[in-house]
Amino acid sequence: MMLSNYPKIQKVFSQRDVKHGLSLFSEEELNHVEKLITEIDGKFFIKCQIKDKYKLAKPEEIVRQLFIYKLISEYGYSKNRIDVEKVVYFGSRDSGFVDIVVMHEDGEHPFILFEVKRPNRRDGLEQLKSYCNAEGAPIGVWSNGNEIIRLHREEPNIFTSIPRIPRASETLRDVLAERWNIQWLEKNDELKKGKTTLKKILLDLEELVLGNAGVDVFEEIFKLIYAKLYDEWKGTIDPNYKLEFFVGGRSPRDVKRAIENLFDGAKRQWRGVFEPTDRIELRDEHLKVCVSFLEKVKLFNSNLQIIDEAFEYLVPQVSKKKEGQFFTPRPVVDMIVKMLNPKYDETMIDPACGSCGFTLHAILWIAGGKLTANGLPEKAKDFAQNRAFGIDFSKKAVKIAKAINLIAGDGKSNVYKANSLAPFTWDDEVKSGLRSMLLRFSDDTEKDRENQEKFLYFDFDVLMTNPPFAGTVKEREILKLYKLAEKGGRFVNKIGRHILFLERCLQFLKPGGRMAIILPQGIFNNASAEYIRRFIMEEARILAVIGLHENTFKPHTGTKTSALFLQKYTDEEKERIRQIKVKYESEFEEYFKNLENTYGNCNWDTSIDEENLPDEVKAFLESYFGEAEKIEEIEEEVETIQLEENEPEENESESRASLKELVAEFREIIDILEEKKVELEKINNELKMERYKKIRKVYTRRKKDIQKEIRILNKKASDLHRKISEKTFGGQIWLVLNDEKIKKEFKNFWLDGKVMKDIDYPIFMAVNKKPVKDNSGEYKYKRNPDGFFVLDEYGHPVIDHDLDEIAEAFIKFAKEQGFNFWME
C-alpha cells in the first residue's frame, strides 16, 4: 500500500504528533475516504458519511470515517443503523460522546460501540468499557487505526474478546459459535502487521482480570501459553483438526475443561516443564477472559520475539533489576549466532541462558530457517536433542527455555536450573546431564579425576551468552574457583558477577573453542579493568568487539555494552606463547635490575614522580593494586586523626579515610615498639647487675612477656606496612621489588606485553549505530516510504537495525583471516 496514492490523507498523517495509524485498512477503503476530503483555505475537511456534514480532517476523524465505510461496505450495515457522536449518560450526568454506534435492527438499542478518539490502548479500553456498561451494548470496539480490540460484554464489568465483528446478517451467537483450524488462525493471526503484541495482550488482561485474580500471573499465563502451543502443534500435525483453544459460546466451565485437557496433553507431550500434578489455578470466569484474548494469536512458529516480550513482562520487574536479567533482543542474538557459525556436529552451551534465545537460534541456524509442521531436519534435531545445552539460575527462565527447546527439539531438552558459577552446588540431575561434556585429561589422571568430581572444565565447541550485569559474588567458596577473584595476592571480598562469568565461560570451552559474551563497556576501556583484559589475552585470541547501542537493553537499563568474541587458545598456541616468554626471560632480568637500582630505596612513604615511572610499571601497579593514594596529600592529616573514629569525613572516599587510619595506627605501633625495646634493654641491663635469684626470676618473666609483645607488635606492624604499601605508589613499588609472588606476577605482566607485540593480530571492531530500540525501550520497526511497517515472512514487523551488516562484514573478515569456523 502506497500512502503517496492518497496525498490528502498522507498530509494529515505526516504531522509529527499523530498517534493514529492506517494499517488496518485496505487500499479500496483509503481510496474511498480520500475522495471525502477537501482542502479549504489551506485546511483539510472531511465529509461525514452519516451526518452529511464537513468536519476538520483530524487523524481520528479519518479513522472514524474509514471504520464507517468498512461497516457499510464490508460488514453490510445500512447507514440508518449507524450513528456518530451519540451522547452517553451515567444517570443524569452527561458522560460523553460515543464515536460510532451500530444499532440493533430495531434502531433503538446499541449493538456495537466504537471508541477511536483515544489512541492510547489503556485509556481507550477504559472509556469503551464505561460506554458499554452505560448503554448495555453487547459489543465494544477500540482502535487507533493500527491496533484493534473487540470486546463482548457478557455481564456488567465482565468482558471477553471476540475474534471478529459480526456482519449485518449475523448475530453475536454466529460469531461465538465459529470453529477454525490452524490455516485460518495463521491467516487471521492478530500478531501480524503490527496490530498487537503478546505483551500488549497481557497488559490488557492485567487491566481486565489478572490484577486482582489472586494467582501467580507468570505461572498461570505460561500454563495457557503452553496449552495453546500444544493446540497449535496438534493443528500442524493434522490439517483437519479443529482448534480447541477458543471461547465461542461456551460457558466458563466448558472453556476451562477444554483448556485443562490441552494443558494435560502438553504435559504428556513435553515432559519436564510442569509437574504432572500442576493444575490451572485461574477461576473459570477469569480463564475465559484470558482465553478470549489469546485465541486469535498464533504462537507456534520460529519468530520468538513474541514469547520473549511476554516473558520479559511476566517476570517481576524488581527481580529482573536485582538479578540483572536483561533479555537479549533477537537481532543481537542473530548477529552473534551468524558470526560464530555453529555447525551441526559441534556442541554449544549458554551458561546464563534465560529463555534460551541463543540456543534456539543456533538450532534454527543449523536448520537453515524456521520450524515447520514437519519438525526439524535430522541434523538440526540431533543438535537440539544432544548438542545444545543451557543453564540458568532462574526457575522461571528455565521453564520458558525448556518449553521452547522441547518444541524445537521434538521432545528432549538439555536446559538445567543451576548456578553456573558454583558447580559444587549442582544436583545429580545437572551433573548427570553435563558429565559427558566434561573435558578429559588423558595424560593427567589426577587432574582428570579432580575434574570429574568438581565439574570445572568442559569440552564445548561454541558458547554464547549474555550474563547478568548486576550484583556481586561474595561467597568465598565460589571466589576460590577463579583467577580473576584473586588480586594483590589475596582473594577479593566481592567481585562483579559478570567478571566471574567471563572466566567461567572460558572454562566451559575446549581448547580452540569460540565464544561470544555481552559485557558492560567498562570492561573494555576502564583503567581499573586492565587485569581483566590481560587475563583475556592470556587465555584466548580476541576475534571481535562489537559496541552495542545504549538503548539495546532499555527500558531495564541504559548500560553501554559490547559483545566480545573470543577463540580459546589451543595447547599448541599456548606452547608458542610460552616459547616467546622464554625468549624474553633474560631481557626481563636486566630490566628488573635497573628497577632495583632506581627504586631500591623506595618505601610506602617515599614520594614518587609518576611521570617518570616506566609505562609497564605504571600499568601493572594500577592493574594489580588499583588506584594509589599520594602519600604527600595525607601526611599532614595523619597527625590529627582519631583512631577510634571509623566514619570517613564528608566527601572523602572510604579508601582515603582507611589509608589515613592505617598510617596513624602503624605509627602508633612503631612508637609502642620503640618503648618496648627500650624497656627490654633496661631489663637486660638489670639482669646483668642483679644477683638475687628471686628478683632475677621476676625480671626473666617480664623479659619473656615483653619479647612476646614485641613479636605480636612486629607482626601487626608488618601486616599494616603491607596494607599501607598496597595503597601508595612507593609502597606498591617496594612490594614489586621485595615480594616474590608479586615480582612473579609483574614478570608475567611484562612478558605478556612482549607476547602481544610478537603475536600482534587484527581484531574486528564495529559499533551498532542504528539501535534496535528507541529511548523508551520499544523496538524500532522498518517502514516503507509511505510509513507502513515492512513485514517478514511471518507477517511480523521487521526491526530496523544495522546488526546484519555488521555480521556480514565480520564473515568477510573471518574468511580473510582464515578462521577455521568460517573456512569452506
C-alpha positions in Angstrom: 0.0 0.0 0.0 1.5 3.3 -1.1 0.3 6.2 1.0 1.5 8.6 -1.7 -1.5 7.4 -3.7 -3.6 9.3 -1.1 -1.9 12.7 -0.9 -4.6 14.4 1.3 -4.5 11.5 3.9 -0.8 11.5 3.7 -0.5 15.2 4.5 -2.8 14.8 7.6 -0.9 11.8 8.9 2.6 13.2 8.2 2.3 15.6 11.2 4.8 14.6 13.9 2.3 14.3 16.8 -0.1 11.8 15.1 -0.8 8.8 17.2 -3.3 7.1 14.9 -2.4 4.8 12.1 -3.9 3.3 8.9 -2.5 -0.3 8.8 -6.0 -1.9 9.4 -7.5 -0.5 6.2 -7.4 -1.7 2.6 -6.5 0.4 -0.4 -10.1 0.4 -1.6 -11.2 1.9 1.8 -8.4 4.5 1.8 -9.3 5.5 -1.8 -13.0 6.0 -0.8 -12.1 8.2 2.2 -9.5 10.2 0.2 -12.4 11.3 -2.0 -14.3 12.6 1.0 -11.5 15.0 1.9 -11.4 18.5 0.5 -9.0 21.4 1.1 -10.4 24.9 2.1 -8.0 27.8 2.8 -5.1 25.5 3.4 -7.0 23.2 5.8 -8.4 19.8 5.1 -12.0 18.9 5.8 -13.8 15.5 5.5 -17.4 14.8 4.8 -19.1 12.6 7.4 -20.9 9.7 5.7 -23.6 9.6 8.3 -24.2 13.3 9.1 -23.5 14.5 5.6 -21.5 17.4 7.0 -17.9 18.5 6.7 -15.6 18.2 9.7 -12.0 19.1 10.3 -10.0 16.2 8.9 -8.1 15.2 12.0 -6.4 11.8 12.1 -9.1 10.4 14.5 -11.8 11.7 12.2 -10.3 10.0 9.1 -10.0 6.7 11.1 -13.7 7.1 12.1 -14.8 7.6 8.5 -12.7 4.6 7.4 -14.4 2.4 10.0 -17.8 3.7 8.9 -17.1 2.8 5.3 -15.8 -0.6 6.4 -19.0 -1.2 8.4 -21.1 -0.3 5.3 -19.0 -2.0 2.5 -17.5 -5.0 4.3 -20.0 -5.8 7.0 -23.1 -4.7 5.2 -24.7 -2.3 7.8 -27.0 0.3 6.4 -26.4 3.9 7.2 -29.7 4.2 9.1 -28.3 1.7 11.6 -25.1 3.8 12.2 -24.8 6.9 14.3 -21.9 9.1 15.3 -21.1 11.1 18.5 -24.1 9.7 20.4 -24.4 11.1 23.8 -23.9 8.6 26.7 -25.4 9.3 30.1 -24.4 8.0 33.5 -27.7 8.6 35.4 -28.4 12.2 34.9 -24.9 13.2 34.1 -23.7 13.8 30.5 -20.7 11.5 30.2 -19.5 12.0 26.7 -19.9 11.0 23.1 -19.6 7.5 21.6 -17.6 7.9 18.3 -19.6 5.3 16.3 -22.7 3.4 17.3 -24.2 0.5 15.3 -27.8 -0.1 16.4 -29.7 -3.4 16.6 -32.2 -3.9 13.8 -34.9 -2.3 15.9 -32.9 1.0 15.5 -33.3 1.8 19.2 -30.8 -0.2 21.2 -27.0 0.0 20.7 -25.4 -3.2 19.3 -21.8 -2.2 18.7 -19.9 0.9 20.2 -16.7 2.2 18.7 -14.0 4.3 20.5 -11.4 5.7 18.1 -10.6 9.1 19.6 -8.3 7.8 22.4 -5.3 6.3 20.6 -3.7 5.1 23.9 -4.7 1.4 24.3 -5.4 1.5 28.1 -7.3 4.9 28.0 -9.3 3.7 25.1 -10.2 0.4 26.6 -11.3 2.0 29.9 -13.5 4.5 28.0 -15.0 1.8 25.9 -16.0 -0.4 28.9 -17.6 2.6 30.6 -19.7 3.3 27.4 -20.7 -0.4 27.0 -21.8 -0.6 30.6 -23.8 2.7 30.4 -25.6 1.7 27.2 -25.8 -2.0 27.8 -24.2 -2.7 24.4 -23.0 -6.3 24.0 -20.1 -5.4 21.7 -17.4 -2.7 22.0 -14.5 -2.0 19.7 -11.5 0.2 20.4 -9.0 1.1 17.6 -6.4 3.7 16.8 -6.2 2.5 13.1 -3.2 0.3 13.8 -4.4 -1.9 16.6 -7.9 -3.2 17.4 -9.6 -4.7 20.4 -13.1 -6.3 20.1 -14.9 -6.9 23.4 -18.1 -8.9 24.2 -19.8 -7.6 27.3 -21.1 -10.8 28.8 -22.2 -9.2 32.2 -21.6 -5.8 33.7 -17.8 -5.4 34.1 -17.1 -8.8 32.6 -15.7 -8.5 29.1 -14.2 -11.2 26.8 -12.5 -10.7 23.4 -14.3 -11.8 20.3 -12.4 -12.8 17.1 -14.3 -10.5 14.7 -17.2 -8.1 14.3 -20.5 -9.7 13.3 -21.8 -8.8 9.8 -25.2 -7.2 9.4 -26.7 -10.6 8.5 -25.2 -12.3 11.6 -25.9 -12.4 15.3 -23.3 -12.4 18.0 -24.1 -16.0 18.6 -22.9 -16.8 15.0 -19.5 -15.3 15.7 -19.2 -17.1 19.0 -20.1 -20.5 17.5 -17.4 -20.4 14.9 -14.6 -23.0 14.9 -11.3 -22.7 12.9 -8.2 -24.7 12.0 -4.6 -23.8 12.1 -4.7 -22.4 8.5 -7.5 -20.0 9.4 -5.6 -18.9 12.5 -2.4 -18.3 10.6 -4.2 -16.2 8.0 -6.0 -14.2 10.7 -3.2 -14.0 13.3 -3.5 -10.7 15.1 0.2 -10.6 15.8 0.7 -9.9 12.2 1.0 -6.4 10.7 1.8 -4.8 14.0 -1.8 -4.8 15.1 -0.8 -6.0 18.6 1.8 -7.9 20.5 1.6 -10.6 23.1 2.9 -8.2 25.7 0.1 -5.7 24.9 -2.5 -8.5 25.2 -1.1 -9.4 28.6 -1.3 -5.8 29.7 -5.0 -5.8 28.6 -5.6 -8.9 30.6 -3.9 -7.4 33.6 -6.3 -4.4 33.3 -9.3 -6.7 33.0 -8.8 -9.6 35.3 -5.2 -10.5 36.3 -4.5 -7.6 38.5 -6.9 -8.9 41.1 -7.0 -12.6 40.3 -5.0 -13.6 43.4 -2.7 -16.0 41.4 0.9 -16.1 40.3 0.4 -14.3 37.0 3.6 -15.8 35.4 2.6 -19.4 36.2 -1.0 -19.1 35.1 -0.3 -17.2 31.8 2.5 -19.6 31.0 0.2 -22.6 31.5 -2.2 -21.0 29.0 0.6 -20.3 26.5 1.8 -23.9 27.0 -1.7 -25.3 26.4 -2.1 -23.0 23.3 1.2 -24.1 21.8 0.1 -27.7 22.2 -3.2 -27.0 20.5 -1.5 -25.3 17.6 1.1 -28.1 17.4 -1.8 -30.6 17.0 -3.1 -28.4 14.2 0.1 -28.6 12.3 0.1 -32.4 12.6 -3.5 -32.7 11.4 -4.7 -30.0 9.0 -8.3 -31.1 9.7 -8.0 -30.7 13.4 -10.4 -28.0 14.9 -8.6 -25.9 17.4 -9.8 -26.2 21.0 -8.3 -23.0 22.4 -11.2 -20.7 21.9 -14.2 -19.3 23.8 -17.1 -19.3 21.4 -20.4 -19.6 23.0 -19.2 -21.9 25.7 -19.7 -21.4 29.4 -16.7 -20.6 31.7 -16.8 -24.2 33.0 -16.7 -25.7 29.5 -13.9 -23.4 28.4 -11.8 -24.4 31.5 -12.5 -28.1 30.9 -11.2 -27.7 27.3 -8.1 -25.8 28.3 -7.3 -28.2 31.1 -7.4 -31.1 28.6 -4.9 -29.2 26.4 -2.7 -28.5 29.3 -2.7 -32.1 30.3 -1.8 -33.1 26.8 1.0 -30.6 26.7 2.5 -32.1 29.9 2.4 -35.5 28.4 3.8 -34.5 25.1 6.6 -32.2 26.5 7.6 -33.5 29.9 9.9 -31.7 32.3 8.4 -28.2 32.1 5.4 -28.7 34.5 4.9 -31.3 37.2 2.2 -33.9 36.4 0.2 -32.6 39.4 0.2 -28.9 38.2 -3.2 -27.5 37.6 -4.6 -24.3 36.2 -5.5 -22.1 39.2 -7.4 -19.3 37.4 -11.1 -19.0 38.2 -13.4 -20.2 35.4 -14.6 -16.6 34.6 -11.1 -15.2 34.6 -9.8 -18.1 32.5 -12.5 -17.5 29.9 -11.5 -13.8 29.6 -7.8 -14.8 29.2 -8.6 -17.4 26.5 -10.7 -14.9 24.6 -7.8 -12.5 24.3 -5.3 -15.2 23.3 -7.4 -17.3 21.0 -6.7 -15.3 17.8 -2.9 -15.1 18.0 -0.6 -17.7 16.6 2.4 -18.6 18.8 3.8 -21.8 17.2 6.4 -20.5 14.7 10.0 -19.6 14.6 9.6 -15.9 15.4 10.2 -16.0 19.2 10.2 -12.3 19.9 6.6 -12.5 20.9 7.3 -15.1 23.5 10.3 -13.2 24.8 8.3 -10.0 25.1 5.7 -11.9 27.2 8.5 -13.4 29.3 10.1 -10.0 30.0 6.7 -8.7 31.1 5.8 -11.7 33.3 9.0 -11.9 35.3 8.7 -9.3 38.1 10.5 -6.1 37.3 12.1 -5.8 40.7 13.5 -9.3 40.4 14.9 -8.5 37.0 16.7 -5.4 38.2 18.1 -7.2 41.2 19.3 -10.1 39.2 20.4 -8.1 36.1 18.3 -10.3 33.8 18.0 -8.2 30.7 17.0 -10.4 27.9 18.8 -10.2 24.6 17.0 -8.6 21.7 16.7 -11.2 18.9 18.7 -9.1 16.3 21.6 -9.2 18.7 21.2 -12.9 19.1 21.0 -13.5 15.4 24.2 -11.4 14.8 26.1 -13.4 17.3 24.9 -16.8 16.0 25.7 -15.8 12.5 29.2 -14.6 13.3 30.1 -17.7 15.3 28.6 -20.0 12.7 27.8 -23.1 14.9 27.9 -26.4 13.0 25.6 -29.4 13.3 28.3 -31.7 14.6 29.5 -29.2 17.3 28.4 -28.7 20.9 27.2 -25.4 22.4 26.2 -24.0 25.7 24.7 -20.8 27.2 25.6 -20.8 30.9 23.1 -17.9 31.6 20.5 -18.9 29.1 17.4 -17.1 30.2 14.7 -18.1 27.7 17.3 -19.9 25.6 17.4 -17.4 22.7 21.0 -18.2 21.8 20.4 -22.0 21.9 17.2 -21.9 19.9 18.6 -19.5 17.2 21.6 -21.7 16.9 19.3 -24.7 16.3 17.4 -22.6 13.7 20.7 -21.5 12.1 21.6 -25.2 11.6 18.1 -26.0 10.4 18.6 -23.4 7.7 15.5 -21.4 8.6 12.3 -21.8 10.6 10.4 -24.5 12.5 7.9 -26.3 10.3 5.0 -28.6 10.7 7.3 -31.5 9.8 9.7 -30.5 12.6 13.5 -30.0 12.3 15.8 -31.6 9.7 17.6 -34.6 11.2 20.9 -32.8 11.7 19.3 -29.9 13.5 17.1 -32.3 15.5 20.2 -34.2 16.7 21.9 -30.9 17.6 18.8 -29.8 19.6 18.5 -33.1 21.4 22.1 -33.9 22.1 24.4 -31.0 21.5 22.7 -27.8 22.6 22.8 -27.0 26.4 21.6 -24.2 28.7 22.0 -23.4 32.4 20.2 -20.6 34.3 19.6 -19.9 38.0 16.1 -18.6 37.5 13.4 -21.3 37.8 11.0 -19.3 35.6 13.6 -18.7 32.9 14.4 -22.4 32.8 10.7 -23.2 32.5 10.3 -21.0 29.4 13.6 -22.2 27.9 12.6 -25.9 28.4 9.2 -25.3 26.7 10.7 -23.6 23.7 13.6 -26.0 23.3 11.3 -29.0 23.8 9.1 -27.8 20.9 12.2 -27.1 18.7 13.8 -30.4 19.6 10.8 -32.7 19.4 10.7 -33.8 23.0 14.2 -33.5 24.6 15.7 -30.6 26.4 19.2 -30.0 27.9 18.3 -27.0 30.0 19.2 -27.1 33.7 18.4 -24.9 36.7 21.7 -24.3 38.4 24.3 -21.7 39.4 26.9 -21.9 36.6 29.5 -20.2 38.8 29.2 -22.7 41.6 29.4 -26.3 40.3 29.8 -27.6 43.8 26.1 -26.8 44.4 24.9 -28.7 41.3 22.4 -31.5 42.0 22.6 -35.0 40.5 20.3 -34.2 37.6 22.6 -31.3 36.4 25.8 -33.4 36.9 24.3 -36.4 35.1 23.2 -34.2 32.1 26.6 -32.4 31.8 29.0 -35.2 32.7 29.5 -36.3 29.1 30.6 -32.8 28.2 33.5 -32.7 30.7 37.0 -32.1 29.4 39.1 -35.2 29.8 42.8 -35.1 30.7 44.1 -38.3 29.4 47.7 -37.5 30.2 47.0 -36.4 33.8 45.0 -39.0 35.8 44.8 -36.9 39.0 43.6 -33.8 37.2 41.1 -35.8 35.3 39.7 -37.4 38.5 39.5 -34.0 40.1 37.6 -32.5 37.1 35.2 -35.4 37.2 34.4 -34.5 40.8 34.4 -30.7 40.6 32.9 -30.1 37.1 35.2 -27.2 36.3 36.4 -27.7 32.8 34.2 -28.6 29.8 34.6 -29.6 26.1 32.1 -27.3 24.4 32.9 -26.0 20.9 30.7 -22.9 21.0 29.4 -20.7 23.8 27.1 -17.7 23.5 25.8 -15.8 26.5 24.5 -12.6 28.0 25.3 -13.0 31.7 23.6 -10.9 34.4 25.2 -7.4 34.7 24.0 -6.6 38.2 25.1 -8.0 41.5 28.3 -9.1 43.1 29.6 -12.5 44.3 30.8 -12.6 47.9 30.8 -16.4 48.7 34.4 -17.4 49.3 33.8 -21.0 48.1 32.9 -19.5 44.7 35.7 -16.9 44.6 38.3 -19.6 45.2 37.5 -21.1 41.8 38.5 -18.1 39.8 41.8 -16.4 39.0 40.0 -13.1 38.4 38.8 -13.1 42.0 42.5 -13.0 43.2 44.1 -9.6 43.4 47.1 -8.4 45.2 47.9 -11.9 46.2 44.6 -12.4 48.0 41.1 -13.2 47.1 38.9 -10.1 47.0 35.9 -9.8 49.3 33.5 -9.4 46.4 33.5 -9.1 42.6 31.0 -8.4 39.8 29.2 -11.5 38.7 29.7 -10.8 35.1 33.5 -10.8 35.6 33.4 -14.3 37.0 31.1 -15.3 34.2 33.8 -14.3 31.7 36.3 -16.7 33.3 33.7 -19.4 33.7 32.8 -19.2 30.0 36.4 -19.9 29.1 36.3 -22.9 31.5 33.3 -24.3 29.6 35.2 -24.1 26.2 37.5 -26.7 24.9 40.9 -25.6 23.6 40.2 -23.9 20.2 36.5 -23.3 21.1 34.9 -20.0 20.4 32.6 -17.8 22.3 30.6 -14.5 22.4 29.7 -12.8 25.7 27.9 -9.5 26.2 29.7 -7.3 28.9 29.5 -3.8 30.2 31.6 -1.4 28.2 33.8 -0.6 31.3 35.5 -4.0 30.9 36.9 -2.7 27.6 38.1 0.8 28.5 38.3 1.4 32.3 41.9 1.5 33.5 40.8 -0.5 36.6 39.8 -3.4 34.3 43.3 -3.8 32.8 43.8 -7.0 34.7 40.7 -8.5 33.1 41.9 -7.6 29.6 45.3 -9.1 30.4 43.6 -12.3 31.6 41.6 -12.5 28.4 44.6 -12.1 26.2 46.5 -14.8 28.1 43.7 -17.3 27.6 42.2 -16.5 24.1 42.5 -14.7 20.9 40.2 -11.7 20.6 38.2 -12.1 17.4 35.9 -9.1 17.5 34.4 -6.4 19.7 31.0 -5.1 18.7 29.8 -2.0 20.6 26.1 -2.2 21.2 23.9 0.9 21.3 22.9 2.2 24.8 19.2 1.6 24.0 19.8 -2.2 23.5 18.6 -3.2 26.9 16.1 -0.5 27.7 13.8 0.0 29.4 15.5 -2.0 32.1 19.0 -0.4 31.8 20.9 2.1 29.7 24.2 0.4 30.5 26.6 0.7 27.5 27.6 -2.8 26.5 29.7 -4.6 23.9 29.8 -8.1 22.5 33.2 -9.8 22.9 34.1 -12.6 20.6 37.0 -14.9 21.6 38.7 -18.1 20.5 40.4 -20.1 23.3 44.0 -20.9 22.7 44.9 -24.5 21.8 47.7 -26.3 23.6 49.9 -25.6 20.5 49.2 -21.9 20.7 49.9 -21.8 24.4 53.2 -23.5 23.8 54.1 -20.9 21.2 53.3 -18.2 23.8 55.4 -20.0 26.4 58.4 -20.0 24.0 58.0 -16.3 23.3 58.2 -15.7 27.1 61.3 -17.8 27.4 62.9 -15.7 24.6 62.5 -12.6 26.7 63.4 -14.0 30.1 67.0 -12.6 30.2 65.8 -9.2 29.0 63.4 -9.1 31.9 66.1 -9.9 34.4 68.1 -6.9 33.1 65.1 -4.7 33.2 64.3 -5.7 36.8 67.9 -5.0 37.9 67.5 -1.5 36.5 64.3 -1.0 38.5 66.1 -2.2 41.7 68.9 0.3 41.1 66.4 3.2 40.5 63.8 2.4 43.2 65.7 0.1 45.6 65.3 2.6 48.5 61.5 3.0 48.0 59.1 2.5 50.9 55.5 3.3 51.4 56.2 6.9 52.5 58.5 7.6 49.5 57.3 10.4 47.3 57.2 9.1 43.7 57.2 11.1 40.5 54.6 9.3 38.4 55.6 11.0 35.2 59.0 9.2 35.3 57.6 5.8 36.2 58.1 3.3 33.3 54.8 2.6 31.5 54.9 -1.1 32.2 55.3 -0.5 35.9 52.6 2.1 36.0 50.2 -0.2 34.1 51.0 -3.1 36.4 50.5 -1.1 39.6 47.1 0.1 38.5 46.0 -3.3 37.3 47.3 -5.3 40.2 46.7 -2.9 43.2 44.1 -0.5 41.8 44.3 3.3 42.3 47.1 4.5 44.6 47.0 7.4 47.1 49.7 10.1 47.0 51.3 10.0 50.5 52.1 13.7 50.3 48.4 14.6 50.3 47.5 12.8 53.5 50.7 13.2 55.6 49.7 16.4 57.3 46.2 15.0 58.0 47.5 11.8 59.8 48.7 13.6 62.9 45.2 14.8 63.8 43.2 11.6 63.0 41.3 10.0 65.9 41.8 6.2 65.5 38.5 5.4 67.2 36.5 7.3 64.5 35.8 4.9 61.6 33.4 7.1 59.6 35.1 9.0 56.7 34.7 12.7 56.5 32.0 14.1 54.2 33.1 13.9 50.5 36.1 11.7 51.5 36.5 8.2 49.9 36.5 5.2 52.2 39.8 4.2 50.7 41.4 7.5 51.6 40.0 7.5 55.1 41.2 3.9 55.6 44.7 4.8 54.5 44.9 7.7 56.9 43.8 5.4 59.7 46.2 2.7 58.7 49.2 5.1 58.7 48.2 6.6 62.1 47.8 3.1 63.6 51.1 2.0 62.1 53.0 4.9 63.5 51.4 4.4 66.9 52.5 0.8 66.9 56.0 1.8 65.8 56.1 4.2 68.8 54.9 1.5 71.2 57.5 -0.9 69.7 60.3 1.6 70.4 59.1 1.9 74.0 59.0 -1.9 74.4 62.5 -2.2 73.0 63.8 0.5 75.4 62.0 -1.4 78.3 63.6 -4.7 77.2 67.0 -3.1 77.1 66.6 -1.9 80.7 65.5 -5.3 81.9 68.5 -6.9 80.2 70.8 -4.4 82.0 69.1 -5.1 85.3 69.6 -8.9 84.8 73.3 -8.3 84.2 73.5 -6.5 87.5 71.1 -8.4 89.7 72.4 -11.3 91.8 69.3 -12.4 93.7 67.5 -15.4 92.2 64.0 -14.3 93.1 64.4 -10.9 91.6 66.1 -12.4 88.5 63.1 -14.7 88.1 60.7 -11.7 88.1 62.9 -9.9 85.5 63.1 -13.0 83.4 59.3 -13.5 83.3 58.9 -9.8 82.4 61.5 -10.1 79.7 59.6 -13.0 78.1 56.3 -11.1 78.3 57.9 -8.1 76.6 59.5 -10.3 73.9 56.1 -11.8 73.2 54.5 -8.4 73.0 57.3 -7.2 70.6 56.7 -10.3 68.3 53.0 -9.5 68.2 53.6 -5.8 67.5 56.2 -6.7 64.8 53.7 -9.0 63.2 51.0 -6.3 63.3 53.4 -3.6 62.1 54.4 -5.9 59.2 50.7 -6.5 58.3 50.0 -2.8 58.5 53.1 -2.0 56.4 51.9 -4.3 53.7 48.3 -2.9 53.7 49.7 0.7 53.6 52.2 -0.3 50.8 49.3 -1.6 48.7 47.7 1.8 48.8 50.7 4.1 47.9 52.9 4.4 44.9 56.1 4.0 46.9 54.7 1.0 48.8 53.5 -0.7 45.6 56.9 -0.4 44.0 58.5 -1.7 47.3 56.2 -4.8 47.1 57.1 -5.4 43.4 60.8 -5.4 44.3 60.6 -7.3 47.5 57.6 -9.7 47.4 58.4 -12.8 45.4 54.8 -13.6 44.5 54.2 -10.0 43.2 57.5 -10.0 41.4 56.4 -13.1 39.6 53.1 -11.5 38.7 54.9 -8.4 37.4 57.2 -10.6 35.4 54.3 -12.4 33.7 52.7 -9.0 33.1 55.8 -7.6 31.5 56.3 -10.8 29.4 52.6 -10.7 28.3 53.3 -7.3 26.8 56.1 -8.8 24.7 53.9 -11.7 23.7 51.2 -9.2 22.5 53.7 -7.4 20.3 55.1 -10.6 18.9 51.8 -12.2 18.0 50.1 -8.9 17.0 46.9 -9.7 15.1 44.0 -7.7 13.7 40.7 -7.5 15.7 37.4 -6.9 14.0 35.8 -3.7 15.6 32.4 -2.3 14.9 29.7 -0.1 16.5 26.0 -0.6 16.4 24.9 2.8 15.2 21.3 2.0 14.4 19.7 0.9 17.7 17.1 -1.9 17.8 15.1 0.1 20.4 14.1 3.7 20.9 14.8 5.7 24.0 11.7 4.3 25.8 12.8 0.7 25.1 10.3 0.0 22.4 11.5 -1.8 19.2 12.1 0.3 16.2 10.5 -1.1 13.0 11.3 -0.6 9.4 8.7 1.3 7.4 8.3 1.7 3.7 8.3 5.2 2.1 4.6 5.5 3.0 5.1 4.9 6.7 3.7 1.4 6.9 5.6 -1.5 8.5 7.8 -3.7 6.4 6.8 -7.3 7.3 8.8 -10.5 7.4 7.8 -13.9 6.1 5.6 -14.5 9.1 3.8 -11.2 8.7 5.5 -9.6 11.7 7.1 -6.1 11.5 10.8 -6.1 10.8 13.1 -4.5 13.4 15.2 -1.7 12.0 18.9 -2.1 12.8 22.4 -2.5 11.3 23.5 -5.7 13.0 23.1 -7.9 9.9 25.5 -5.6 8.1 28.0 -5.9 10.9 27.7 -9.7 10.9 28.3 -9.8 7.1 31.4 -7.6 7.5 32.8 -9.9 10.1 32.2 -13.0 8.0 34.3 -11.4 5.2 37.0 -10.5 7.8 36.9 -14.1 9.2 37.4 -15.7 5.8 40.3 -13.3 5.0 41.9 -14.2 8.3 41.4 -17.9 7.8 39.3 -18.5 10.9 38.7 -22.3 10.9 34.9 -22.0 11.7 34.4 -20.0 8.5 36.6 -21.9 6.2 34.7 -23.6 3.4 
